[in-house]
Amino acid sequence: MSEAKPAPQRPSVLSLNINSKSALYAAFMPHLRSGGIFIPTTRSYTIGDEVFMLLSLMDDPAKLPIAGTVVWITPAGAQNGRAQGIGVHFNNDESGQEARRKIEGLLGGVMQSARPTHTL
């Protein structure tokens, strides 16, 4: 008899709307090789989970479809009142690269700010 293997879990789908440059700055994770973003969520994740997101940036009506991997978890009740959620490292593919370029273009010189973010 062969052992039944669990079916591979499909990545969860998240939606994130960012309406201001300050919110984008706080969520963007430029220190990751392919870039990434913090997504506030109360769902439970573990490091390495695959996720798929639809990202809306400010006034752009287009939603960016991005696949990525959970690399950061901020639990409920974190220090300094940080929002609960996950940091997602964009996959190094066309959609991940497009998202990073678009975010960096929107942030411009603000990326050099010393203001705290959701992750660092």
Buried (B, 14 or more C-beta within 10 A) or exposed (E): EEEEEEEEEEBBEBEBEBEEBEBBBBBBBBEBEBBBBBBEBEEEBEEEBBBBBBBBBEEEEEBBEBBBBBBBBBEEEEEEEBBBBBBBBBBEEEBBBBBBEBBEEBBEEEEEEEEEBBBE
